[in-house]
Structures are given as structure tokens and as C-alpha cells.
Amino acid sequence: MLWGAVIYSAIAPGALANFIQTMGQSAVPAAEAQVIFATTPVFNAAISVAFLGESVGNHTLVGGGVIIAASLLPSGIDWLNCMWVKNGRGGGGGGGGGGGGGGKLLSSRSITVE
């Protein structure tokens, strides 16, 4: 009976979960997969509160907020870039109406979340 539980624990939540996660991550772009992977602790805490009656302290709330903010920051920067260019503020030039290079206010490529 004990070995059956050990084998089940190794296969079902261990190997099978890793296999499904790897397949899912290969189906979406790397940036989206990283956001999902980075927010796993937040989802784990939310599920434990909802279904197991765990309590949430201030440190848990702050930590979850930091994880969510760090996950949303790159997409927020891309949104700001789109709005900046859409409103005609990208580029620009010197006097006389010369067009300018640029067009990007910020670049999310310079931010690395690991």
C-alpha cells in the first residue's frame, strides 16, 4: 500500500504535471509562458485560501502584489509604447518639421524577469 502511494505521487503530480506544463509552455510564446510560470505561487496561495481555508497575512499580500506587478510590467510598457506612437508622440524632429527616428518611449526588451 505504501509503495502504491509513493509510485502514484511520483507519476501523477510529479512527472505528469511536468509533462503537461512543458507541452503547454511550448504552445505559447516565451513571454506568456514566463508570466504564467512566475504567477504560479500567487495561484497556489489563492487556491489554498479558497479551498483549504488558509489565512492570508500582510507578507503574503505584498509578495503576491510584487509578483503580479513584475509580471504585468513588461506588457504595461508595451501598452504605453503603443499609446505613445498612436498619439503621434513617437519620433519628432528639430525645427522645421523634420521627422525623427525613434518612436519608442520605453523598451520592454531591456527588462528581464527571471
Backbone as ProteinMPNN parsed JSONL, in Angstrom:
{"seq_chain_A": "MLWGAVIYSAIAPGALANFIQTMGQSAVPAAEAQVIFATTPVFNAAISVAFLGESVGNHTLVGGGVIIAASLLPSGIDWLNCMWVKNGRGGGGGGGGGGGGGGKLLSSRSITVE", "coords_chain_A": {"N_chain_A": [[0.818, -1.185, 0.0], [1.917, 1.257, 0.796], [3.985, 1.589, -1.104], [2.482, 1.824, -3.395], [1.271, 4.322, -3.019], [3.545, 5.909, -3.051], [4.508, 5.503, -5.675], [2.31, 6.458, -7.148], [2.382, 9.15, -6.283], [4.751, 9.949, -7.442], [4.264, 9.697, -10.174], [1.677, 10.858, -10.961], [1.23, 13.663, -9.76], [3.825, 14.543, -10.078], [5.66, 13.675, -12.463], [3.707, 13.656, -14.549], [2.495, 16.196, -14.27], [4.705, 17.874, -14.812], [5.188, 17.128, -17.475], [2.778, 17.948, -18.75], [2.919, 20.699, -18.228], [5.253, 21.394, -19.647], [4.44, 20.823, -22.274], [2.358, 22.678, -22.541], [3.754, 25.111, -22.235], [5.294, 25.07, -24.514], [3.462, 25.659, -26.418], [2.769, 28.318, -26.33], [3.95, 31.744, -26.663], [7.24, 32.602, -25.42], [7.34, 34.743, -23.569], [4.72, 34.885, -22.542], [4.52, 32.353, -21.416], [6.408, 32.6, -19.392], [5.202, 34.513, -17.735], [2.959, 33.101, -16.831], [4.248, 30.987, -15.526], [5.676, 32.407, -13.558], [3.648, 33.442, -11.986], [2.623, 31.309, -10.642], [3.011, 30.802, -7.787], [1.225, 32.72, -6.749], [-1.278, 31.858, -7.678], [-1.315, 29.382, -6.365], [-1.446, 30.205, -3.672], [-3.911, 31.549, -3.717], [-5.68, 29.456, -4.319], [-5.279, 27.83, -2.079], [-6.345, 29.457, -0.095], [-8.995, 29.691, -0.952], [-9.987, 27.021, -1.063], [-8.899, 25.523, 1.037], [-9.047, 26.992, 3.303], [-6.943, 28.536, 4.274], [-5.136, 31.175, 5.938], [-4.435, 34.59, 5.07], [-1.691, 36.62, 5.293], [-0.115, 39.865, 5.807], [2.432, 39.826, 4.611], [2.115, 37.855, 2.679], [0.206, 39.036, 0.984], [1.636, 41.308, 0.103], [3.822, 40.079, -1.158], [2.498, 38.612, -3.183], [1.418, 40.763, -4.606], [3.753, 42.012, -5.536], [4.751, 40.022, -7.242], [2.701, 39.882, -9.169], [2.762, 42.531, -10.14], [5.365, 42.601, -11.212], [5.03, 40.752, -13.222], [3.149, 41.947, -14.882], [4.382, 44.29, -15.659], [6.149, 44.292, -18.045], [4.218, 43.976, -20.147], [2.673, 46.22, -19.686], [4.471, 48.238, -20.29], [4.767, 47.811, -23.032], [2.149, 48.447, -23.795], [2.098, 51.179, -23.134], [3.987, 52.081, -24.981], [2.62, 51.574, -27.39], [0.455, 53.345, -27.112], [1.851, 55.741, -27.0], [3.032, 55.956, -29.555], [0.732, 55.788, -31.125], [-0.616, 58.148, -30.493], [0.876, 60.002, -31.816], [3.237, 60.849, -30.692], [5.615, 59.649, -30.91], [8.924, 59.701, -32.118], [9.544, 62.571, -33.959], [11.126, 65.707, -34.549], [13.674, 68.136, -35.169], [13.385, 71.734, -35.423], [11.29, 72.983, -38.046], [9.986, 70.793, -38.928], [11.15, 68.299, -39.379], [11.191, 64.823, -39.646], [11.715, 62.422, -37.147], [13.797, 59.873, -35.811], [13.296, 57.016, -33.803], [10.434, 56.711, -31.882], [9.842, 54.995, -29.954], [9.146, 55.026, -26.614], [9.817, 53.608, -24.336], [11.411, 50.456, -23.792], [10.472, 47.165, -23.561], [12.155, 45.1, -23.896], [14.475, 45.539, -22.576], [14.034, 44.824, -20.015], [14.35, 42.204, -17.843], [12.812, 39.464, -16.522], [13.261, 37.04, -14.26]], "CA_chain_A": [[0.0, 0.0, 0.0], [2.806, 2.405, 0.875], [4.677, 1.761, -2.382], [1.494, 2.309, -4.361], [1.142, 5.764, -2.8], [4.8, 6.54, -3.491], [4.534, 5.467, -7.139], [1.286, 7.398, -7.608], [2.869, 10.51, -6.031], [5.821, 10.252, -8.394], [3.77, 9.756, -11.549], [0.554, 11.78, -11.205], [1.509, 15.087, -9.591], [5.209, 14.866, -10.427], [6.046, 13.549, -13.871], [2.611, 14.051, -15.429], [2.351, 17.651, -14.198], [5.822, 18.472, -15.551], [4.964, 16.881, -18.893], [1.69, 18.822, -19.215], [3.425, 22.072, -18.194], [6.189, 21.555, -20.765], [3.66, 20.865, -23.513], [1.651, 23.951, -22.559], [4.701, 26.189, -22.451], [5.769, 25.052, -25.902], [2.368, 26.092, -27.296], [2.583, 29.765, -26.232], [5.226, 32.467, -26.725], [8.063, 32.508, -24.212], [6.983, 35.779, -22.591], [3.477, 34.48, -21.88], [4.816, 31.185, -20.578], [7.111, 33.082, -18.205], [4.226, 35.165, -16.855], [2.174, 32.035, -16.199], [5.13, 30.264, -14.615], [6.035, 33.279, -12.435], [2.495, 33.68, -11.121], [2.2, 30.054, -10.015], [2.832, 30.936, -6.33], [0.033, 33.512, -6.465], [-2.422, 30.962, -7.863], [-1.288, 28.387, -5.29], [-1.948, 30.851, -2.45], [-5.35, 31.82, -3.881], [-6.401, 28.174, -4.226], [-5.242, 27.353, -0.685], [-7.289, 30.274, 0.672], [-10.368, 29.41, -1.386], [-10.446, 25.649, -0.84], [-8.373, 24.908, 2.249], [-9.273, 27.866, 4.443], [-5.703, 29.133, 4.766], [-5.224, 32.608, 6.188], [-3.508, 35.401, 4.292], [-1.095, 37.697, 6.069], [0.365, 41.023, 5.055], [3.573, 39.44, 3.778], [1.581, 37.115, 1.536], [-0.412, 40.007, 0.078], [2.688, 42.122, -0.512], [4.567, 39.212, -2.07], [1.66, 38.365, -4.358], [1.338, 42.012, -5.368], [5.029, 42.216, -6.229], [4.823, 39.054, -8.341], [1.763, 40.296, -10.218], [3.281, 43.765, -10.744], [6.524, 42.257, -12.043], [4.55, 40.024, -14.394], [2.412, 42.858, -15.752], [5.212, 45.424, -16.047], [6.54, 44.3, -19.468], [3.079, 44.214, -21.029], [2.29, 47.608, -19.486], [5.405, 49.071, -21.051], [4.378, 47.68, -24.441], [0.914, 49.21, -23.972], [2.474, 52.591, -23.152], [4.631, 52.335, -26.268], [1.576, 51.631, -28.417], [-0.297, 54.583, -26.933], [2.756, 56.839, -27.301], [3.154, 56.031, -31.013], [-0.602, 56.021, -31.668], [-0.972, 59.542, -30.291], [1.768, 60.853, -32.594], [4.318, 61.395, -29.876], [6.858, 58.944, -31.188], [9.76, 60.363, -33.118], [9.615, 64.027, -33.866], [12.419, 66.159, -35.043], [14.034, 69.5, -34.836], [12.528, 72.756, -36.007], [11.09, 72.856, -39.479], [9.163, 69.631, -39.234], [11.871, 67.096, -39.773], [10.797, 63.618, -38.938], [12.82, 61.916, -36.357], [13.813, 58.44, -35.576], [12.703, 56.685, -32.515], [9.069, 56.237, -31.863], [9.68, 54.167, -28.771], [9.425, 55.718, -25.374], [10.476, 52.632, -23.487], [11.519, 49.157, -24.434], [10.327, 46.058, -22.615], [13.222, 44.139, -24.131], [15.562, 45.796, -21.644], [13.628, 44.312, -18.713], [14.419, 40.754, -17.779], [12.212, 38.911, -15.323], [13.642, 35.629, -14.154]], "C_chain_A": [[0.865, 1.253, 0.0], [3.498, 2.658, -0.458], [3.72, 2.224, -3.477], [1.301, 3.812, -4.248], [2.386, 6.5, -3.272], [4.862, 6.597, -5.017], [3.501, 6.435, -7.716], [1.763, 8.848, -7.445], [3.969, 10.912, -7.007], [5.275, 10.469, -9.799], [2.728, 10.854, -11.735], [0.932, 13.246, -10.973], [2.922, 15.478, -10.029], [5.467, 14.861, -11.915], [4.951, 14.021, -14.815], [2.418, 15.566, -15.435], [3.474, 18.354, -14.952], [5.658, 18.287, -17.052], [3.897, 17.814, -19.455], [2.159, 20.279, -19.235], [4.375, 22.332, -19.359], [5.453, 21.645, -22.086], [2.916, 22.197, -23.628], [2.572, 25.122, -22.836], [5.224, 26.214, -23.88], [4.707, 25.565, -26.868], [2.135, 27.6, -27.261], [3.94, 30.446, -26.346], [5.946, 32.449, -25.374], [7.665, 33.53, -23.149], [5.708, 35.412, -21.841], [3.701, 33.289, -20.975], [5.517, 31.618, -19.296], [6.155, 33.751, -17.228], [3.408, 34.112, -16.114], [3.018, 31.302, -15.164], [5.459, 31.107, -13.382], [4.871, 33.51, -11.483], [1.962, 32.408, -10.466], [2.065, 30.18, -8.497], [1.584, 31.728, -5.954], [-1.211, 32.635, -6.596], [-2.471, 29.896, -6.776], [-1.842, 28.976, -3.99], [-3.45, 31.098, -2.548], [-6.173, 30.54, -3.748], [-6.403, 27.666, -2.782], [-6.176, 28.169, 0.204], [-8.719, 29.876, 0.347], [-10.85, 28.026, -0.957], [-9.985, 25.025, 0.467], [-8.524, 25.775, 3.485], [-8.016, 28.46, 5.039], [-5.907, 30.621, 5.008], [-4.145, 33.334, 5.389], [-3.006, 36.533, 5.165], [-0.633, 38.832, 5.173], [1.524, 40.671, 4.142], [3.116, 38.689, 2.532], [0.973, 38.063, 0.515], [0.635, 40.858, -0.638], [3.478, 41.291, -1.524], [3.783, 38.911, -3.335], [1.534, 39.598, -5.234], [2.608, 42.29, -6.146], [5.15, 41.273, -7.418], [3.913, 39.477, -9.487], [2.268, 41.562, -10.91], [4.464, 43.471, -11.659], [6.103, 41.507, -13.302], [3.861, 40.946, -15.385], [3.258, 44.012, -16.282], [5.63, 45.396, -17.517], [5.371, 44.559, -20.414], [2.566, 45.635, -20.869], [3.191, 48.557, -20.24], [5.084, 48.994, -22.535], [3.102, 48.469, -24.721], [1.214, 50.701, -24.021], [3.136, 52.965, -24.472], [3.599, 52.469, -27.37], [0.805, 52.939, -28.318], [0.556, 55.792, -27.31], [2.85, 57.041, -28.814], [1.801, 56.365, -31.634], [-1.005, 57.485, -31.567], [-0.016, 60.504, -30.987], [2.916, 61.435, -31.808], [5.635, 60.689, -30.124], [7.637, 59.686, -32.249], [9.758, 61.854, -32.904], [10.972, 64.474, -34.349], [12.667, 67.567, -34.588], [13.049, 70.472, -35.475], [12.376, 72.547, -37.5], [10.379, 71.588, -39.869], [9.916, 68.416, -39.709], [11.389, 65.907, -38.979], [11.966, 63.093, -38.158], [12.736, 60.422, -36.224], [13.103, 58.158, -34.272], [11.298, 56.175, -32.665], [8.8, 55.348, -30.675], [10.049, 54.977, -27.545], [10.245, 54.822, -24.466], [10.583, 51.323, -24.245], [11.415, 48.066, -23.385], [11.428, 45.023, -22.797], [14.39, 44.35, -23.158], [15.251, 45.278, -20.241], [13.642, 42.796, -18.756], [13.84, 40.293, -16.461], [12.553, 37.438, -15.284], [13.126, 35.039, -12.891]], "O_chain_A": [[0.574, 2.207, -0.721], [3.593, 3.803, -0.901], [4.125, 2.945, -4.39], [1.18, 4.503, -5.259], [2.29, 7.593, -3.831], [5.228, 7.626, -5.586], [3.794, 7.154, -8.672], [1.58, 9.673, -8.34], [4.098, 12.086, -7.356], [5.765, 11.327, -10.532], [2.898, 11.707, -12.606], [0.95, 14.013, -11.936], [3.171, 16.648, -10.32], [5.49, 15.911, -12.557], [5.238, 14.718, -15.788], [2.2, 16.157, -16.492], [3.224, 19.33, -15.66], [5.959, 19.198, -17.823], [4.087, 18.405, -20.518], [1.829, 21.017, -20.164], [4.304, 23.386, -19.99], [5.806, 22.463, -22.934], [2.857, 22.777, -24.712], [2.217, 26.029, -23.589], [5.562, 27.279, -24.396], [5.018, 25.874, -28.018], [1.377, 28.117, -28.081], [4.972, 29.804, -26.15], [5.32, 32.299, -24.324], [7.654, 33.215, -21.959], [5.626, 35.61, -20.629], [3.135, 33.22, -19.885], [5.253, 31.064, -18.229], [6.286, 33.573, -16.017], [3.193, 34.224, -14.907], [2.554, 31.029, -14.057], [5.514, 30.576, -12.273], [5.084, 33.751, -10.295], [0.931, 32.453, -9.794], [1.073, 29.698, -7.951], [0.951, 31.433, -4.941], [-2.09, 32.663, -5.735], [-3.554, 29.54, -6.31], [-2.615, 28.323, -3.289], [-4.182, 30.883, -1.581], [-7.24, 30.545, -3.133], [-7.409, 27.133, -2.313], [-6.742, 27.633, 1.156], [-9.555, 29.738, 1.24], [-11.995, 27.874, -0.534], [-10.618, 24.09, 0.958], [-8.174, 25.356, 4.588], [-8.02, 28.853, 6.206], [-6.744, 31.254, 4.366], [-3.094, 32.776, 5.076], [-3.791, 37.31, 5.709], [-0.744, 38.768, 3.949], [1.595, 41.163, 3.016], [3.676, 38.875, 1.452], [1.198, 37.913, -0.686], [0.532, 41.098, -1.841], [3.766, 41.76, -2.625], [4.334, 38.947, -4.435], [1.541, 39.497, -6.46], [2.553, 42.75, -7.286], [5.603, 41.681, -8.488], [4.316, 39.435, -10.649], [2.211, 41.658, -12.136], [4.559, 44.025, -12.754], [6.757, 41.621, -14.338], [3.974, 40.752, -16.595], [2.878, 44.649, -17.265], [5.476, 46.413, -18.193], [5.524, 45.293, -21.39], [2.065, 46.21, -21.836], [2.732, 49.568, -20.771], [5.126, 50.011, -23.228], [2.984, 49.095, -25.775], [0.654, 51.418, -24.851], [2.88, 54.038, -25.019], [3.688, 53.376, -28.197], [0.531, 53.575, -29.336], [0.045, 56.76, -27.874], [2.759, 58.17, -29.297], [1.737, 57.152, -32.578], [-1.666, 58.008, -32.464], [-0.096, 61.712, -30.764], [3.511, 62.428, -32.227], [6.667, 61.099, -29.595], [7.054, 60.239, -33.182], [9.949, 62.335, -31.787], [11.87, 63.653, -34.531], [11.962, 68.111, -33.737], [12.011, 70.07, -36.0], [13.263, 71.984, -38.142], [10.189, 71.337, -41.059], [9.34, 67.572, -40.395], [11.202, 65.994, -37.766], [13.116, 63.332, -38.527], [11.707, 59.806, -36.501], [12.395, 59.007, -33.731], [11.02, 55.303, -33.488], [7.653, 54.985, -30.414], [11.139, 55.542, -27.461], [11.252, 55.247, -23.9], [9.894, 51.126, -25.246], [12.187, 48.046, -22.426], [11.613, 44.16, -21.94], [15.195, 43.443, -22.946], [16.121, 45.294, -19.371], [13.009, 42.184, -19.617], [14.32, 40.683, -15.397], [12.175, 36.678, -16.176], [13.347, 33.857, -12.626]]}, "name": "protein", "num_of_chains": 1, "seq": "MLWGAVIYSAIAPGALANFIQTMGQSAVPAAEAQVIFATTPVFNAAISVAFLGESVGNHTLVGGGVIIAASLLPSGIDWLNCMWVKNGRGGGGGGGGGGGGGGKLLSSRSITVE"}
